[in-house]
Amino acid sequence: MFATNVGGIDRILRIVVGVALILGFFLNTGDSPWRYAYLIGIVPLATGILQTCPLYSIIGLNTCPMKKG
């Protein structure tokens, strides 16, 4: 479906940041409307898990190592 263009450290950082932001949503139990801003963590988490980033595709960036074969 989408070309794999996220790999290595980039992928790990996306997953860690995504999980941290989503965790912040659940730990911030106040009535603040900014609480929902933590849900932006879904984006880096999804791109890290799926190993594809639409923005990287648009600008032509690829952090995956080249496959030999």
C-alpha positions in Angstrom: 0.0 0.0 0.0 2.6 2.6 1.1 6.3 2.4 0.6 8.3 1.8 3.8 10.3 4.9 4.5 10.7 5.0 8.3 13.4 2.9 9.8 15.9 2.5 12.6 16.2 5.1 15.3 13.5 7.2 13.6 11.0 4.4 14.0 11.9 3.8 17.7 11.7 7.5 18.5 8.3 7.8 16.8 6.9 4.9 18.8 8.3 6.2 22.1 7.1 9.7 21.6 3.7 8.5 20.5 3.2 6.3 23.5 4.4 9.0 25.8 1.9 11.5 24.4 -0.9 9.1 24.6 0.1 8.2 28.2 0.1 11.9 29.0 -3.5 12.1 27.8 -4.6 9.4 30.3 -2.4 10.8 33.2 -3.7 14.4 32.7 -7.2 13.8 34.3 -8.0 17.5 34.7 -10.7 19.4 32.9 -8.3 21.3 30.7 -9.2 21.5 27.0 -5.5 21.1 26.2 -5.7 17.5 27.5 -6.9 16.4 24.0 -3.7 17.8 22.4 -1.9 14.7 23.7 -3.9 12.6 21.2 -1.6 13.9 18.5 0.6 11.1 19.7 -1.5 8.8 17.6 0.2 10.1 14.5 3.8 9.3 15.4 2.8 6.0 16.9 0.9 5.0 13.8 3.7 6.1 11.5 6.3 4.2 13.6 4.3 1.0 13.7 3.4 1.1 10.0 6.9 2.2 9.0 5.6 4.7 6.6 5.2 8.5 6.7 3.1 10.3 4.1 5.1 13.5 4.7 8.4 11.7 4.1 6.9 10.4 0.8 5.9 14.0 -0.3 9.4 15.4 0.4 11.3 12.3 -0.8 12.9 11.4 2.5 13.7 7.8 3.5 15.3 6.7 6.7 15.2 3.0 6.0 18.4 1.2 5.2 18.8 0.0 1.7 18.0 -3.7 1.3 20.7 -5.8 -0.3 19.5 -8.5 -2.5 
